[in-house]
Every structure is written in structure tokens, then in C-alpha cells.
């Protein structure tokens, strides 16, 4: 293996069953070196392993603009970056520009082009939008084929009210500021349920148009998911923040399953997000005084799919620009840092679990608190670990 050469296609070929979703986790957001390692993996998967779709940690409903760009549409790259990604601080990096340019170029040569998706809900955690746009699109799609659709666009508009009611940032920590348990929100939840019932009953009329069916189902999922999210936000209690992040990841999982089902005839899908959203074990993090525990979208998607999910965690050794020095001996990262030759190396998770059994968890964190070290007791739950010895800004 040459320096920075990661033969993930060969790694996957050695596994006993086919891969349906390949989840490549990031140890933290914002590193150009991490993103360029990601780019190299994607290029390899597209050119050598027939992968034809990419799903990233970004709003499902914003990503079609990026997809239009990489498939040769009349979309400016800067507009695709600014409007096609919801978590701009994560994705608007030079490495992402390089990836999108490459995808646009390579799609000109491919008989089956690569598609681009977001698989997140339209939120980070705070300031989640209301369900208005998704309910209105769902209602319009159903009204176009059935004149007995419940409610009306006017009622949905009236009940939703001003967007600012929903996006109040302080509601994240103050349940009484949320509108999620108001009479209007409760009525919207009933309307959403009624519309979903009509959608199910209308499947024979809508499903023969696969693209329209795919997007109307997404609107229904998002409307229901957001109304649940806001109801949780309005409910006080010690598990409130854990329930919120779990709901976000449940929405991620539903989107991943829908993407996999759509893309299966065309080729594999590579999923890109923080390790915490993709790992199999229970995820945890602190938000101020609160300890949160939840299952990430990848773990939930694997349970829903019933197989074919692979998780490759990325990890780093030294990252000075992010506040991470050389990892101490006796830690997972410290042992990997001192053992390997190339700057980037792909390890099998089960092999590392045996080799690093009892190794300590790295104590230091990055400057932004977004880096989470690997834990020896969970290494076997990753199919692979892509370790980068040193990364820069």
C-alpha cells in the first residue's frame, strides 16, 4: 500500500456479503485533509467499484441543486455550495469544491451518472423549521389526483403561522418557548397523518412516476418528522435533548433507506457524515451540563435494511490546527500513530479490536469539541478504520 492509497474496493470485496450502504465517518468537521481523504475514497468507489450515488450530512431537500450541478446542469458552483448544503460550515471547503468539480467532469464520461443526495433533516438541532412547505407540497401533489384530500392549503397556511414561531432558537433549551404542543401544531399533526393515509391509498396512481413518488414521500416523511421534533422540543424533562437528537437521526435513517431503495438498481451508495451519526454502538456527547445518548442514523438504517450496511470510521492522530497534539502512547490513536508507516492506512475493525484490546481512550479533544476518539471496546463494531496519522487545517 502506497502512502495515502486506501484500497476500499478490495477491502469490500473481501467481505462475505454485498454492501448496500457504505458509511464513511468523519472524526470531526472542517479538516481539508480529512475531506481530501474522503474525496480519494469516493473517486475510487466511483471508478473501480461502480458506486453511483453519494449521500452527505446535509438537508435532503437542499441537495437536488448540488445534484443538478454535478449532472451538468446550468447551475453555478458557488450557488450549489451556498444553497445546496444546509450545514454550510461543514461543506463549503475547498476540498468539497474539488469533489463537485470532479463529479461534474466524471459524469460526462459515465453511462450511469453519479447522483448526489443529502440525507439529513432540515435542521441541525436548534432553529428547526416548521412543516409548512412540506405539507403544502404534499397537499398539492395529492389534490392533483384526488378531490377528497383532507384540509386545504389555506388551513395549513393559517395553522403554521409565521415561520419565526417555529425557528425560535431559545426553544432548544426552554421548552415553553416551543410551539410544538400548541393547538395549531396538534391540528397540523392530525392533518399530516390524514394526508399520509391518502398518500398510502394513492400509491397505485403516484408510484408509476418514480421521481415524483420519491419526492412526495420525502415531503411526507419530513413533515411528520418535523412535527414530532417540535412536539419533543415543547416537552420538558431530563431526556429531552437526547430525544431530539435521536429524532433527527431517525429522520436521517428513513432518508437513507429511501435513497438505498431508489439507488440499488444503479449501484452502491456511499454515505458521508460524522462518525457519531454512522457508528453502530450507542452514540454519546455532552451539550453543556447535559449528557446525550442515542442511536445514530446509520445504526437505525442498518436495523431497517436488515443487512448490507458497512461502517468505516475515520480517525486522526495529530491535528495541531484543530487543537489535537500527538496522541499519547497507550491510547488507540497513540498506538496507531506509532505503528503505521504511510500517513493513511485502512485497518479491519475486528483486527484492531484484538490488537488494541484494553487500550485507553484518548483524553484530549479538539478546539471545537467536535472530535470524539475511538474506544477500544467498540472497534469490532466498525467494519474498518481509516486512520490519518497527521492532518492540517
FIVOKE-48425 format. One record per residue: x, y, z of N, C-alpha, C in turn. Coordinates in steps of 0.05 Angstrom, whole numbers, padded with zeros to 5 digits, always signed. Example, Ala and Ser with C-alpha at 12.3 -4.5 7.8 and 13.67 -1.06 7.14 Angstrom:
BEGIN
+00264-00114+00156+00246-00090+00156+00264-00066+00156+00257-00045+00142+00273-00021+00143+00258+00001+00157
//
This chain:
BEGIN
+00017-00024+00000+00000+00000+00000+00018+00025+00000+00014+00042-00019+00029+00067-00020+00017+00088-00002+00033+00109+00003+00023+00130+00021-00002+00142+00011-00023+00144+00029-00049+00156+00023-00065+00139+00004-00056+00115-00003-00072+00098-00021-00089+00080-00003-00116+00082-00006-00135+00067+00010-00151+00050-00009-00146+00024-00009-00160+00007-00028-00186-00003-00016-00205+00014-00014-00231+00007-00003-00246-00013-00020-00246-00011-00047-00259-00031-00063-00250-00060-00057-00223-00063-00055-00213-00090-00049-00221-00099-00021-00221-00080-00002-00230-00085+00025-00259-00095+00026-00276-00083+00010-00304-00091+00009-00308-00117-00005-00291-00122-00025-00293-00148-00040-00287-00172-00022-00271-00167-00001-00264-00189+00018-00286-00195+00038-00307-00178+00040-00328-00183+00059-00347-00205+00049-00360-00219+00067-00375-00243+00059-00401-00237+00044-00413-00213+00048-00438-00207+00035-00436-00179+00021-00453-00174+00001-00451-00148-00013-00458-00124+00005-00446-00102-00002-00451-00077+00012-00472-00061-00002-00492-00052+00013-00514-00035+00001-00509-00006+00008-00502+00000+00032-00495+00027+00040-00467+00026+00053-00449+00041+00042-00422+00043+00054-00420+00070+00068-00419+00069+00095-00418+00093+00111-00389+00100+00118-00379+00123+00110-00352+00132+00116-00355+00155+00135-00346+00151+00160-00349+00171+00180-00326+00191+00181-00332+00215+00190-00311+00235+00195-00307+00238+00225-00281+00240+00234-00276+00243+00263-00284+00270+00273-00284+00290+00255-00292+00318+00262-00297+00332+00236-00310+00355+00237-00316+00370+00213-00295+00392+00210-00290+00399+00184-00274+00423+00179-00245+00419+00170-00236+00394+00169-00208+00390+00161-00206+00384+00131-00191+00401+00117-00187+00396+00088-00174+00369+00083-00155+00361+00100-00141+00336+00096-00161+00312+00099-00178+00314+00118-00199+00293+00122-00217+00292+00097-00225+00315+00088-00243+00316+00065-00229+00306+00039-00203+00312+00037-00189+00302+00013-00185+00272+00014-00181+00261+00038-00181+00232+00040-00208+00220+00032-00229+00234+00041-00256+00226+00032-00259+00227+00002-00249+00248-00010-00251+00251-00040-00237+00228-00054-00213+00220-00044-00198+00198-00056-00214+00172-00055-00227+00168-00032-00243+00144-00029-00267+00144-00048-00280+00167-00051-00303+00169-00069-00295+00164-00098-00273+00176-00106-00263+00172-00134-00258+00142-00139-00246+00129-00120-00240+00100-00123-00266+00084-00125-00285+00091-00108-00311+00076-00108-00326+00080-00134-00325+00105-00144-00340+00110-00169-00326+00096-00193-00300+00099-00195-00286+00089-00218-00281+00059-00218-00277+00047-00194-00269+00019-00193-00291+00000-00181-00309+00012-00166-00329-00005-00152-00358+00000-00161-00362+00018-00180-00388+00022-00192-00408+00037-00174-00398+00051-00154-00416+00067-00137-00427+00091-00154-00453+00095-00151-00466+00115-00168-00483+00135-00152-00479+00136-00126-00493+00156-00110-00478+00162-00085-00480+00188-00076-00467+00198-00053-00488+00212-00036-00488+00206-00010-00507+00218+00009-00491+00231+00031-00495+00257+00036-00479+00271+00056-00497+00282+00078-00484+00289+00101-00497+00300+00124-00506+00329+00117-00529+00331+00104-00540+00357+00096-00569+00353+00089-00584+00374+00088-00613+00373+00084-00620+00358+00058-00637+00338+00060-00646+00323+00038-00658+00341+00016-00673+00361+00025-00688+00378+00006-00671+00400-00007-00647+00405+00003-00629+00425-00009-00611+00412-00030-00605+00387-00027-00585+00373-00044-00591+00371-00073-00617+00371-00082-00622+00369-00111-00607+00390-00127-00602+00413-00115-00587+00434-00130-00558+00425-00136-00546+00412-00116-00519+00401-00120-00520+00379-00141-00540+00362-00139-00543+00341-00159-00546+00352-00187-00561+00373-00190-00564+00386-00216-00537+00395-00226-00520+00407-00208-00494+00417-00217-00476+00394-00226-00474+00372-00210-00455+00351-00218-00465+00336-00242-00490+00338-00249-00500+00324-00273-00501+00342-00297-00486+00365-00295-00483+00382-00319-00503+00403-00322-00519+00409-00302-00540+00429-00305-00528+00458-00305-00545+00476-00312-00537+00504-00314-00539+00517-00286-00521+00507-00268-00520+00517-00240-00492+00525-00234-00488+00548-00223-00462+00558-00216-00452+00542-00191-00426+00536-00191-00415+00521-00169-00419+00535-00142-00414+00561-00142-00417+00576-00116-00446+00575-00106-00464+00576-00125-00492+00575-00116-00499+00547-00105-00488+00526-00119-00492+00499-00109-00482+00496-00080-00458+00508-00075-00446+00506-00048-00463+00522-00028-00472+00546-00036-00485+00563-00017-00514+00554-00011-00528+00544-00031-00556+00537-00028-00562+00507-00027-00542+00491-00036-00547+00462-00037-00539+00447-00013-00526+00461+00007-00518+00448+00032-00530+00463+00055-00542+00449+00074-00554+00462+00097-00534+00469+00118-00514+00452+00122-00493+00457+00143-00469+00469+00129-00470+00494+00123-00450+00507+00106-00423+00505+00119-00421+00507+00146-00395+00506+00159-00381+00479+00155-00397+00459+00149-00386+00432+00145-00376+00429+00116-00391+00439+00097-00387+00431+00070-00374+00451+00051-00374+00476+00058-00363+00496+00040-00333+00498+00044-00319+00478+00037-00290+00477+00039-00279+00473+00011-00253+00480+00007-00241+00477-00019-00242+00448-00028-00239+00429-00010-00240+00401-00017-00267+00393-00028-00288+00405-00018-00315+00400-00029-00318+00411-00057-00307+00435-00061-00307+00446-00088-00293+00427-00107-00270+00417-00099-00255+00398-00116-00272+00373-00122-00286+00363-00102-00302+00339-00106-00324+00344-00125-00339+00366-00122-00361+00372-00140-00352+00377-00169-00329+00391-00172-00319+00394-00199-00312+00367-00212-00299+00350-00196-00292+00323-00206-00317+00307-00214-00337+00308-00197-00362+00293-00203-00375+00303-00228-00375+00329-00232-00387+00340-00257-00372+00331-00281-00345+00331-00279-00329+00322-00302-00332+00292-00307-00331+00276-00286-00332+00247-00290-00360+00238-00300-00381+00253-00292-00407+00246-00301-00410+00248-00331-00394+00265-00343-00394+00268-00373-00385+00242-00386-00370+00226-00372-00359+00201-00383-00373+00176-00376-00393+00178-00357-00406+00154-00346-00433+00149-00359-00438+00125-00367-00464+00117-00378-00485+00120-00356-00479+00112-00332-00497+00115-00309-00485+00137-00291-00496+00161-00290-00483+00183-00276-00486+00180-00245-00468+00193-00231-00469+00194-00202-00490+00214-00194-00506+00206-00174-00526+00224-00163-00516+00234-00135-00526+00257-00127-00518+00269-00102-00542+00274-00084-00541+00266-00059-00563+00269-00040-00553+00281-00014-00571+00294+00000-00569+00299+00028-00587+00278+00042-00580+00270+00066-00597+00251+00080-00605+00261+00107-00598+00286+00114-00606+00297+00140-00633+00310+00138-00645+00315+00162-00669+00332+00163-00661+00361+00158-00680+00379+00156-00674+00407+00150-00667+00422+00176-00650+00411+00193-00643+00424+00218-00616+00414+00227-00603+00429+00244-00580+00420+00260-00592+00408+00285-00596+00425+00305-00614+00417+00327-00632+00440+00335-00620+00464+00338-00636+00488+00344-00648+00499+00318-00668+00516+00322-00680+00532+00299-00690+00514+00277-00703+00492+00284-00715+00474+00264-00738+00489+00251-00741+00486+00224-00763+00500+00211-00790+00487+00217-00811+00501+00209-00837+00489+00212-00844+00471+00188-00867+00458+00189-00874+00438+00168-00888+00449+00144-00892+00476+00143-00909+00488+00123-00903+00479+00095-00878+00483+00086-00871+00478+00058-00875+00449+00050-00869+00431+00068-00871+00402+00062-00901+00393+00061-00917+00404+00080-00945+00398+00080-00959+00409+00055-00952+00433+00048-00964+00446+00024-00957+00430-00001-00932+00422-00004-00925+00406-00028-00939+00379-00028-00941+00367-00005-00955+00341-00003-00984+00345-00010-00996+00365+00001-01025+00370-00004-01029+00375-00034-01012+00391-00046-01015+00398-00075-01013+00373-00092-00993+00355-00085-00989+00331-00101-01014+00313-00099-01026+00311-00075-01049+00294-00072-01074+00307-00084-01077+00333-00082-01100+00347-00093-01100+00345-00123-01077+00341-00135-01075+00338-00164-01087+00312-00175-01091+00293-00157-01102+00267-00166-01128+00259-00152-01135+00274-00131-01158+00266-00114-01171+00291-00103-01197+00295-00108-01211+00319-00099-01222+00316-00071-01215+00294-00057-01225+00289-00030-01202+00291-00009-01182+00306-00016-01159+00309+00002-01167+00324+00027-01160+00315+00051-01167+00329+00076-01155+00356+00077-01168+00374+00092-01159+00401+00097-01156+00417+00071-01141+00439+00073-01137+00456+00050-01110+00471+00053-01100+00481+00032-01075+00496+00033-01079+00521+00051-01102+00533+00050-01108+00557+00067-01107+00550+00096-01118+00527+00104-01117+00519+00132-01089+00513+00141-01074+00500+00124-01046+00494+00131-01030+00520+00135-01034+00539+00117-01021+00565+00120-01029+00579+00146-01054+00578+00152-01064+00592+00176-01053+00579+00201-01053+00553+00202-01044+00539+00226-01014+00541+00230-00999+00541+00208-00970+00544+00210-00962+00571+00220-00975+00592+00211-00969+00619+00220-00941+00627+00211-00930+00648+00224-00904+00658+00216-00882+00638+00221-00862+00637+00204-00840+00617+00207-00825+00622+00233-00824+00647+00242-00808+00654+00266-00819+00639+00290-00844+00631+00290-00855+00616+00313-00840+00590+00316-00832+00578+00294-00820+00551+00295-00790+00552+00299-00777+00573+00289-00748+00574+00288-00736+00589+00312-00752+00594+00333-00742+00606+00357-00719+00590+00369-00695+00601+00368-00671+00586+00377-00671+00579+00407-00683+00597+00423-00683+00592+00452-00700+00568+00460-00718+00560+00442-00735+00537+00447-00719+00511+00450-00695+00512+00440-00677+00488+00443-00674+00481+00472-00671+00501+00489-00666+00496+00518-00689+00504+00536-00709+00518+00524-00732+00527+00540-00757+00517+00527-00767+00494+00537-00790+00481+00525-00814+00499+00522-00818+00517+00540-00842+00534+00540-00842+00553+00516-00819+00557+00503-00817+00575+00480-00824+00560+00454-00827+00534+00455-00833+00519+00430-00863+00520+00425-00870+00519+00399-00898+00518+00391-00907+00490+00386-00890+00470+00392-00895+00443+00384-00918+00429+00397-00929+00441+00419-00951+00429+00433-00976+00447+00433-00976+00467+00416-00999+00485+00414-01022+00471+00400-01046+00483+00402-01069+00472+00389-01064+00471+00358-01051+00492+00348-01046+00493+00319-01027+00470+00310-01006+00466+00326-00987+00444+00319-01000+00417+00321-01017+00413+00342-01031+00388+00344-01050+00383+00320-01063+00404+00312-01081+00402+00288-01064+00395+00263-01041+00407+00260-01024+00401+00237-01014+00372+00238-01009+00361+00261-01001+00333+00263-01024+00315+00253-01049+00322+00260-01071+00306+00250-01074+00309+00220-01071+00333+00210-01072+00337+00181-01050+00320+00167-01026+00321+00178-01004+00306+00166-01011+00276+00166-01022+00266+00187-01029+00238+00188-01051+00231+00168-01071+00249+00165-01092+00244+00145-01081+00245+00117-01062+00263+00111-01050+00265+00085-01033+00240+00079-01019+00230+00099-01004+00206+00095-01021+00182+00089-01045+00181+00102-01064+00159+00096-01073+00160+00067-01079+00185+00057-01087+00188+00029-01063+00180+00011-01039+00188+00019-01015+00181+00003-01012+00151+00000-01015+00137+00022-01013+00107+00021-01034+00096+00002-01059+00106+00005-01080+00095-00012-01077+00103-00041-01062+00124-00046-01059+00133-00074-01034+00122-00087-01020+00104-00074-00995+00093-00085-00998+00083-00114-01019+00068-00120-01021+00058-00148-01022+00080-00169-01031+00105-00162-01032+00126-00181-01006+00142-00182-00992+00144-00160-00968+00160-00158-00942+00145-00164-00941+00120-00154-00916+00104-00156-00907+00100-00185-00924+00098-00205-00914+00094-00232-00897+00117-00243-00896+00140-00229-00878+00162-00235-00857+00163-00214-00835+00147-00217-00816+00142-00195-00804+00167-00183-00796+00187-00199-00783+00211-00188-00803+00227-00171-00828+00230-00182-00848+00245-00167-00855+00231-00141-00857+00204-00142-00864+00188-00119-00842+00190-00098-00817+00189-00107-00794+00191-00088-00795+00218-00073-00801+00240-00087-00800+00266-00074-00825+00271-00057-00849+00261-00065-00872+00266-00049-00870+00249-00023-00859+00226-00024-00854+00210+00000-00835+00225+00019-00815+00238+00007-00796+00254+00023-00810+00277+00037-00828+00291+00023-00843+00312+00036-00860+00302+00059-00872+00279+00055-00889+00268+00077-00871+00260+00101-00848+00247+00096-00830+00239+00118-00821+00264+00133-00814+00285+00119-00803+00308+00132-00824+00323+00148-00848+00326+00137-00869+00339+00151-00875+00325+00178-00879+00299+00176-00884+00283+00200-00861+00285+00220-00836+00282+00209-00813+00283+00227-00809+00309+00241-00814+00331+00226-00811+00358+00238-00832+00363+00260-00857+00354+00255-00878+00357+00275-00872+00341+00300-00861+00318+00297-00852+00302+00320-00830+00317+00335-00811+00327+00319-00788+00341+00331-00797+00365+00348-00815+00381+00337-00825+00404+00351-00841+00396+00376-00856+00375+00374-00871+00365+00398-00851+00357+00420-00829+00344+00412-00809+00337+00432-00795+00361+00444-00791+00381+00427-00778+00406+00436-00796+00420+00456-00822+00417+00454-00840+00430+00473-00845+00414+00498-00833+00391+00500-00838+00373+00523-00813+00374+00541-00816+00383+00566-00794+00385+00584-00788+00358+00596-00763+00355+00607-00756+00330+00620-00726+00325+00616-00715+00307+00633-00686+00302+00632-00676+00289+00606-00694+00275+00591-00685+00262+00566-00692+00278+00542-00700+00303+00545-00709+00320+00523-00689+00322+00501-00664+00330+00507-00644+00334+00486-00636+00308+00473-00635+00286+00488-00629+00260+00476-00651+00252+00456-00676+00258+00463-00698+00251+00446-00697+00268+00420-00689+00293+00422-00687+00310+00399-00666+00300+00379-00642+00294+00389-00621+00285+00371-00628+00257+00360-00641+00241+00376-00649+00214+00366-00670+00217+00344-00688+00237+00347-00708+00241+00326-00695+00251+00300-00675+00268+00303-00660+00277+00279-00648+00253+00265-00635+00236+00280-00621+00213+00268-00641+00193+00257-00665+00190+00269-00686+00173+00258-00694+00183+00231-00696+00210+00228-00702+00222+00202-00680+00216+00182-00655+00218+00191-00632+00210+00174-00635+00181+00163-00642+00163+00182-00644+00135+00175-00666+00130+00154-00689+00143+00158-00711+00140+00138-00702+00150+00111-00688+00172+00110-00678+00182+00084-00658+00163+00072-00640+00151+00088-00620+00132+00078-00633+00108+00066-00654+00098+00079-00668+00074+00068-00681+00081+00042-00694+00104+00040-00706+00112+00015-00686+00115-00007-00663+00127-00001-00642+00131-00021-00631+00103-00030-00626+00085-00012-00616+00059-00019-00636+00044-00037-00661+00046-00030-00682+00032-00047-00683+00043-00075-00680+00069-00077-00680+00082-00104-00655+00075-00120-00632+00074-00106-00607+00071-00120-00597+00043-00124-00609+00024-00111-00599-00004-00112-00596-00014-00141-00614-00009-00159-00610-00019-00187-00587-00005-00201-00578+00018-00192-00557+00033-00206-00529+00028-00195-00527+00020-00170-00500+00016-00159-00501+00023-00129-00477+00021-00116-00475+00026-00088-00478+00056-00081-00484+00061-00055-00486+00088-00044-00465+00091-00022-00449+00113-00024-00430+00119-00002-00442+00142+00014-00442+00138+00041-00455+00156+00059-00433+00171+00075-00434+00197+00077-00413+00213+00089-00425+00230+00112-00415+00227+00136-00425+00242+00159-00405+00238+00182-00410+00252+00204-00394+00248+00228-00396+00219+00238-00374+00209+00248-00375+00181+00260-00399+00177+00278-00406+00197+00294-00427+00194+00314-00454+00188+00301-00458+00197+00276-00483+00192+00262-00483+00165+00248-00460+00153+00245-00459+00128+00228-00451+00103+00244-00439+00106+00268-00429+00083+00282-00452+00065+00292-00445+00040+00297-00465+00021+00305-00472+00023+00335-00451+00028+00351-00456+00029+00380-00472+00054+00388-00483+00055+00412-00497+00078+00422-00478+00102+00421-00488+00124+00411-00473+00149+00409-00478+00166+00434-00457+00181+00441-00460+00198+00464-00444+00224+00460-00454+00245+00473-00440+00271+00473-00451+00288+00495-00436+00308+00503-00445+00328+00522-00453+00354+00509-00475+00366+00518-00483+00392+00510-00486+00408+00536-00465+00424+00542-00465+00438+00568-00467+00418+00591-00486+00421+00608-00489+00402+00631-00503+00376+00624-00512+00374+00599-00529+00351+00591-00513+00329+00578-00516+00304+00586-00505+00281+00573-00526+00269+00555-00520+00267+00529-00539+00256+00509-00531+00228+00501-00551+00211+00498-00547+00184+00487-00568+00178+00466-00559+00166+00444-00578+00160+00422-00565+00141+00402-00581+00128+00386-00571+00112+00364-00570+00130+00339-00547+00130+00325-00544+00146+00301-00560+00136+00278-00562+00153+00257-00578+00146+00234-00568+00121+00220-00541+00116+00220-00531+00092+00207-00540+00067+00222-00539+00067+00248-00547+00043+00264-00577+00038+00259-00593+00059+00259-00622+00055+00254-00627+00045+00226-00613+00056+00206-00616+00048+00178-00609+00018+00175-00587+00010+00188-00579-00018+00186-00601-00036+00197-00613-00029+00219-00635-00045+00230-00659-00046+00211-00665-00023+00198-00688-00023+00179-00682-00038+00153-00657-00037+00144-00649-00051+00119-00646-00081+00123-00638-00089+00147-00635-00117+00152-00609-00128+00142-00590-00111+00135-00564-00121+00125-00553-00104+00103-00528-00108+00096-00516-00094+00074-00504-00067+00081-00504-00061+00107-00493-00035+00117-00465-00040+00126-00446-00022+00117-00418-00024+00126-00410+00003+00137-00395+00003+00159-00386+00027+00171-00356+00027+00173-00343+00048+00160-00315+00052+00162-00311+00079+00177-00300+00077+00201-00295+00101+00217-00269+00114+00208-00268+00141+00206-00243+00155+00202-00233+00165+00229-00207+00166+00233-00196+00176+00257-00170+00190+00250-00160+00207+00268-00136+00222+00263-00117+00219+00287-00091+00222+00281-00071+00223+00302-00067+00252+00311-00047+00265+00299-00041+00293+00306-00057+00312+00287-00069+00332+00298-00083+00353+00283-00079+00379+00297-00055+00391+00295-00048+00415+00310-00067+00438+00305-00075+00442+00281-00093+00465+00275-00120+00462+00288-00127+00437+00296-00152+00432+00309-00149+00429+00340-00125+00433+00350-00120+00431+00378-00113+00403+00388-00107+00385+00369-00100+00358+00376-00070+00353+00372-00056+00348+00393-00027+00342+00391-00022+00313+00384+00003+00305+00386+00010+00277+00381-00004+00260+00403-00019+00239+00396-00033+00223+00416-00014+00208+00434-00022+00205+00459-00005+00192+00479-00003+00162+00474+00020+00150+00479+00023+00120+00478+00002+00108+00497-00007+00084+00489-00026+00070+00506-00055+00077+00500-00059+00096+00482-00086+00102+00472-00090+00089+00444-00114+00086+00435-00119+00075+00409-00104+00091+00388-00108+00117+00388-00095+00133+00367-00065+00134+00371-00055+00133+00396-00027+00134+00401-00013+00109+00390-00025+00086+00393-00014+00061+00383-00014+00061+00352-00036+00070+00340-00038+00071+00311-00018+00091+00300-00015+00114+00313+00004+00135+00304+00032+00124+00303+00040+00108+00323+00068+00099+00324+00072+00073+00308+00051+00059+00301+00055+00033+00288+00056+00035+00258+00041+00053+00246+00038+00052+00217+00060+00067+00203+00064+00061+00177+00083+00075+00161+00070+00097+00145+00053+00091+00126+00040+00112+00110+00024+00131+00127+00019+00155+00116+00003+00174+00131-00027+00166+00133-00036+00149+00114-00063+00140+00115-00063+00110+00112-00079+00097+00129-00079+00067+00129-00107+00057+00136-00115+00037+00122-00142+00025+00127-00138-00001+00143-00151-00003+00166-00149-00026+00183-00176-00040+00184-00176-00066+00187-00201-00081+00193-00208-00077+00223-00233-00070+00228-00241-00065+00255-00237-00088+00274-00244-00112+00265-00241-00136+00282-00211-00141+00289-00193-00136+00270-00165-00139+00275-00155-00119+00296-00164-00094+00294-00156-00074+00313-00167-00081+00341-00191-00091+00342-00203-00098+00368-00186-00118+00383-00174-00137+00369-00157-00157+00382-00130-00145+00389-00119-00129+00371-00092-00118+00375-00091-00097+00396-00113-00081+00399-00113-00058+00417-00132-00062+00441-00137-00088+00447-00155-00093+00469-00144-00081+00495-00161-00067+00510-00152-00055+00535-00138-00029+00533-00135-00019+00508-00122+00007+00504-00140+00029+00514-00127+00050+00525-00143+00072+00537-00156+00090+00515-00176+00104+00524-00189+00124+00506-00173+00150+00507-00168+00161+00485-00153+00187+00483-00168+00209+00499-00154+00223+00517-00167+00243+00534-00171+00270+00521-00154+00278+00502-00155+00305+00492-00177+00308+00471-00187+00333+00468-00207+00340+00449-00198+00363+00431-00212+00366+00408-00205+00388+00390-00216+00414+00401-00208+00436+00388-00214+00463+00398-00244+00468+00398-00260+00455+00380-00288+00460+00378-00305+00439+00392-00293+00419+00404-00308+00398+00418-00323+00379+00399-00315+00378+00374-00329+00361+00355-00314+00335+00348-00291+00331+00360-00276+00306+00356-00281+00287+00379-00287+00262+00371-00292+00241+00391-00273+00218+00384-00255+00210+00403-00236+00189+00397-00250+00161+00396-00236+00143+00383-00246+00115+00382-00242+00102+00409-00259+00083+00415-00257+00068+00441-00251+00039+00434-00232+00028+00448-00222+00001+00442-00245-00020+00443-00264-00017+00462-00285-00037+00465-00305-00036+00442-00304-00015+00425-00323-00014+00403-00310-00017+00376-00284-00022+00375-00271-00024+00349-00282-00046+00331-00290-00069+00344-00301-00091+00328-00328-00084+00315-00341-00063+00325-00367-00056+00313-00364-00039+00288-00339-00032+00281-00334-00019+00256-00322-00039+00236-00331-00039+00212-00320-00057+00192-00291-00050+00186-00285-00024+00186-00258-00015+00182-00253+00011+00196-00227+00018+00198-00218+00044+00209-00198+00055+00190-00204+00079+00179-00186+00093+00162-00171+00113+00180-00146+00108+00185-00131+00125+00204-00112+00144+00188-00115+00170+00194-00097+00190+00183-00078+00199+00205-00052+00195+00200-00032+00200+00220-00031+00230+00228-00031+00247+00209-00030+00276+00214-00048+00291+00194-00063+00310+00204-00079+00327+00187-00073+00356+00194-00077+00373+00174-00072+00401+00178-00098+00416+00182-00100+00442+00175-00124+00458+00179-00146+00447+00162
//
